[in-house]
Amino acid sequence: MSSIHSNTGSTPKGMPLSLNRSPHPDLRHWLMRVGVTSVDMPEGASIECASMCEHPVLRMIYGAKWTAETADGVQEFEPGEEGMALYFGPETRAMKLKVHGSFRVVSVNCTSGFAHNFDLPEASEMLDRILPIDPLTGHGIPHEGHRPQDDPVAWLDACEAHLHERISEAGLEEPHGLLEAFEWQCLTAPNASLADFADTTGVTRRTLERTINRHWGVTPKFALRRARALDMAAALLGVADEDEEPELRLRYFDQSHLSREMRYFFDQTPRGLQVGDCPLLRITMEIRQSRRLEALAKLSAGEPAPWRDPDTEPDTD
């Protein structure tokens, strides 16, 4: 992977990362994280990897062709310089992706309450699927505000400014408070009891099941299981708090249990994740872990995460 160059930050080993941050407080009912990724590769080079996100992600892609193995079969997207807006539904397992050259991406990680405001399929119908559309504009071509810029910080600022304008104009309905509480649970304590969570939030187990099934497309039990796997994969990929790894491993009964879960969600062994390049998967894991550390008050907003190489960070001055 030494031939890949990231303009938006990297790990100390040179693995590309995105420049991402929590959105403006006005947007946090609908958006979890906003990021930009800029990766250059030699002519003819490609990346075969995967994506894994528990909530919808709106991606504006520019540059090389993308190939994705979705629930609808293999899909190809050729954005070019004009770009394409792709709405990724929640993923129940890692979605295999191939990028056929240099690329630029805007990633808008949405909350589970985002889709409720748009004429989109139900969450259960969007699992592991991609729609070529930006729900905020109704178009498949990204808005000019998302167009890549040489300065990653200016690019990210412009993207967030456009999102803020569109969401303010749309007057979106705030999501059910139970959704936000459960999202927080998945980030901060996915090994907790569902019965205890229901008691704490003052709802019945049936209400919890019905609400999460409707807005997440999966059961609460599966959502917590997937969240545990996402945390563990992030640790194996080197984009998590190193001090937490022993605790994350204790969420699994033994090594064989851990191996089964990594194979189920990522089609890889723990060792394979640990030693493999996995550049696209690492980027998606890193975005989620940055949000998670902020939720746990282990990372201040705007503070670089400990797994990022400070010498490769874009200039924020």
C-alpha positions in Angstrom: 0.0 0.0 0.0 3.0 2.3 -0.1 2.0 3.5 -3.5 -1.2 5.0 -2.1 -1.1 8.7 -0.9 -3.7 10.2 1.3 -4.3 13.9 1.4 -6.7 13.7 4.3 -4.5 12.1 7.0 -3.1 8.6 7.6 -2.0 6.2 10.3 1.7 6.0 11.4 2.0 3.1 9.0 0.7 5.2 6.1 -2.8 3.7 5.8 -5.2 6.4 4.4 -7.8 8.0 6.6 -10.5 10.6 6.1 -10.6 14.1 7.6 -13.8 13.8 9.7 -15.6 15.5 12.6 -18.8 15.8 14.4 -21.3 18.2 12.6 -22.6 21.5 13.9 -24.9 20.9 16.9 -27.9 22.0 14.8 -27.4 18.9 12.6 -26.8 16.2 15.2 -30.4 14.9 15.3 -29.8 13.8 11.7 -26.1 13.5 11.1 -23.5 11.7 13.1 -20.3 12.6 11.3 -19.1 14.4 8.2 -15.8 13.6 6.5 -13.8 14.0 3.3 -11.3 11.5 1.9 -8.8 12.1 -0.9 -6.6 9.3 -2.1 -4.2 9.2 -5.0 -3.0 6.0 -6.6 -0.7 5.2 -9.6 -2.3 4.7 -13.0 -3.9 1.2 -13.2 -3.9 0.6 -9.4 -7.0 -0.4 -7.6 -8.2 -1.2 -4.1 -10.4 -4.2 -3.2 -11.8 -3.9 0.2 -15.1 -3.4 2.0 -17.4 -1.0 3.9 -19.3 -1.6 7.1 -21.7 0.9 8.7 -24.6 0.3 11.0 -26.5 3.4 9.8 -27.1 5.0 6.4 -24.2 6.8 4.8 -24.6 9.4 2.0 -21.4 9.4 -0.1 -20.5 11.8 -2.8 -17.9 10.0 -4.9 -15.6 11.6 -7.5 -12.9 10.2 -9.8 -12.5 6.5 -10.5 -15.1 3.8 -11.0 -16.5 2.0 -8.0 -17.8 -1.6 -7.9 -20.0 -2.8 -5.0 -21.5 -6.2 -4.2 -24.9 -5.3 -2.8 -28.1 -7.1 -2.0 -29.2 -6.2 -5.5 -26.1 -7.8 -7.0 -22.9 -6.3 -8.4 -23.3 -2.6 -9.1 -20.9 -0.3 -10.9 -20.7 3.5 -10.5 -18.6 5.8 -12.7 -18.6 9.2 -11.1 -15.9 11.0 -13.0 -15.2 14.6 -12.2 -18.9 15.5 -12.0 -19.4 13.0 -9.2 -22.3 10.8 -8.1 -24.4 10.8 -4.9 -24.9 7.4 -3.4 -27.1 6.6 -0.4 -25.8 3.5 1.3 -28.3 1.7 3.5 -27.3 0.1 6.8 -25.0 -2.9 6.4 -25.6 -6.2 8.1 -22.2 -7.5 6.9 -19.2 -5.9 5.3 -20.1 -4.8 1.7 -17.3 -5.7 -0.8 -16.1 -2.6 -2.7 -13.5 -2.1 -5.4 -12.2 1.4 -6.3 -10.5 1.4 -9.7 -8.1 4.3 -9.2 -7.7 7.7 -7.4 -10.8 8.9 -5.7 -12.4 11.7 -3.6 -15.3 11.1 -1.3 -17.5 13.1 0.9 -19.0 10.8 3.7 -22.1 12.0 5.5 -22.9 9.4 8.3 -26.6 9.7 9.1 -28.6 8.9 12.2 -31.3 6.2 12.1 -33.8 9.0 12.2 -32.5 10.7 9.0 -34.4 8.5 6.5 -37.8 9.1 8.3 -38.0 12.5 6.6 -37.6 11.4 3.0 -39.5 9.2 0.6 -37.1 6.4 1.0 -37.7 2.6 1.3 -38.1 1.3 4.8 -34.9 0.5 6.7 -35.5 -3.2 6.3 -35.6 -2.8 2.5 -32.4 -0.7 2.4 -30.2 -3.2 4.2 -27.0 -3.8 2.2 -28.3 -1.7 -0.7 -27.2 1.5 -2.5 -29.5 4.1 -4.1 -27.9 6.6 -6.6 -29.5 9.7 -5.0 -28.9 12.5 -2.5 -32.1 12.5 -0.4 -31.5 16.1 0.5 -31.7 17.3 -3.1 -33.4 14.5 -4.9 -30.6 14.3 -7.5 -27.9 11.8 -8.3 -25.4 14.5 -9.1 -23.7 16.0 -6.0 -24.4 19.7 -5.2 -21.7 22.1 -6.1 -21.0 22.6 -2.4 -19.5 19.1 -2.1 -17.1 19.5 -5.0 -13.5 18.5 -4.0 -11.0 21.2 -3.2 -7.3 21.0 -2.9 -7.5 22.1 0.7 -9.2 19.3 2.7 -10.2 21.6 5.5 -11.8 24.1 3.2 -13.5 21.3 1.4 -14.9 19.9 4.6 -16.1 23.3 5.7 -17.9 23.8 2.4 -19.6 20.4 2.7 -20.9 21.1 6.2 -22.0 24.6 5.3 -24.1 23.1 2.4 -25.6 20.4 4.6 -26.5 23.0 7.3 -28.3 25.1 4.7 -30.2 22.2 3.2 -31.3 20.7 6.5 -32.3 24.1 7.8 -34.4 24.7 4.7 -36.0 21.3 4.8 -37.3 21.7 8.4 -36.7 18.0 9.2 -38.7 16.3 11.9 -36.6 15.3 14.9 -36.2 11.6 15.4 -37.8 9.6 18.3 -35.8 10.0 21.5 -35.6 6.3 21.8 -33.6 6.1 18.6 -30.9 8.5 19.9 -30.8 6.7 23.2 -30.2 3.3 21.5 -27.6 4.7 19.2 -25.8 6.0 22.3 -26.1 2.5 23.8 -24.6 0.9 20.8 -21.6 3.3 20.9 -20.9 3.3 24.6 -22.1 -0.1 26.0 -23.2 -2.6 23.4 -22.7 -5.5 25.9 -25.5 -4.2 28.1 -28.8 -6.0 28.8 -31.7 -5.0 26.5 -34.0 -5.5 29.5 -32.0 -3.0 31.5 -32.0 -0.5 28.6 -35.7 -0.7 28.3 -36.2 -0.2 32.0 -33.8 2.8 32.0 -35.6 4.5 29.1 -39.0 3.7 30.4 -40.3 1.6 27.5 -41.5 -1.9 27.2 -39.4 -4.5 25.5 -42.0 -4.8 22.8 -41.9 -1.0 22.1 -38.1 -1.2 21.9 -38.2 -4.1 19.5 -40.8 -2.5 17.3 -39.1 0.9 17.2 -35.6 -0.4 16.4 -36.9 -2.9 13.9 -38.8 -0.1 12.0 -36.0 2.5 12.0 -32.9 0.2 11.9 -34.2 -2.7 9.9 -32.7 -5.2 12.4 -33.5 -6.4 15.9 -32.0 -4.6 18.9 -30.1 -7.8 19.8 -28.5 -7.9 16.3 -27.7 -4.2 16.5 -25.8 -4.7 19.7 -24.0 -7.7 18.4 -23.0 -5.8 15.2 -21.8 -2.8 17.4 -19.5 -5.1 19.4 -18.1 -6.5 16.1 -17.5 -3.0 14.8 -15.6 -2.0 18.0 -13.4 -5.2 17.8 -12.7 -4.8 14.2 -11.6 -1.2 14.7 -9.2 -2.4 17.4 -7.7 -5.1 15.1 -7.3 -2.5 12.3 -5.5 -0.1 14.7 -8.1 2.7 14.8 -9.3 2.3 18.4 -8.1 3.2 21.8 -5.3 0.7 22.4 -6.0 0.6 26.2 -9.5 -0.7 25.5 -8.6 -3.7 23.4 -8.4 -6.2 26.3 -11.8 -5.1 27.5 -13.3 -5.4 23.9 -12.0 -8.9 23.7 -13.7 -9.8 27.0 -17.0 -9.2 25.2 -16.4 -12.6 23.5 -16.5 -16.0 25.3 -13.2 -17.1 23.8 -11.0 -16.9 20.7 -13.2 -19.2 18.7 -16.3 -17.0 19.4 -14.3 -13.9 18.4 -13.2 -15.6 15.2 -16.7 -16.7 14.3 -18.0 -13.2 14.7 -15.2 -11.6 12.6 -15.8 -14.2 9.9 -19.6 -13.6 10.0 -19.4 -9.8 9.7 -16.2 -9.2 7.8 -15.4 -12.6 6.1 -12.0 -12.5 7.7 -10.2 -13.9 10.7 -9.1 -11.6 13.5 -5.5 -12.1 12.3 -6.5 -11.3 8.7 -7.9 -8.0 9.8 -4.9 -7.3 12.0 -2.3 -7.8 9.3 -4.2 -6.9 6.1 -4.3 -3.5 4.5 -8.1 -3.0 4.5 -7.9 0.7 3.6 -11.6 1.4 2.9 -12.8 -0.7 5.8 -10.3 1.1 8.1 -11.7 4.5 7.0 -15.2 3.6 7.9 -14.1 2.1 11.2 -12.1 5.2 12.1 -15.0 7.5 11.5 -17.2 5.5 13.9 -14.5 5.2 16.5 -13.8 9.0 16.5 -17.5 9.5 17.2 -17.4 6.8 19.9 -14.4 8.3 21.7 -16.2 11.6 21.8 -19.3 9.9 23.2 -17.2 8.4 25.9 -15.5 11.8 26.6 -12.2 10.3 25.7 -11.7 12.7 22.8 -12.6 16.3 22.6 -14.3 17.6 19.5 -11.7 18.6 17.0 -8.9 16.8 18.8 -7.0 14.4 16.5 -7.5 10.7 17.4 -4.5 8.9 18.9 -4.2 6.5 15.9 -3.6 9.4 13.4 -0.1 10.4 12.3 0.2 14.1 13.3 2.8 14.7 10.5 0.1 13.8 7.8 -2.7 15.9 9.2 -4.1 18.6 6.9 -3.3 22.1 8.1 -6.2 23.4 10.1 -4.8 26.8 10.9 
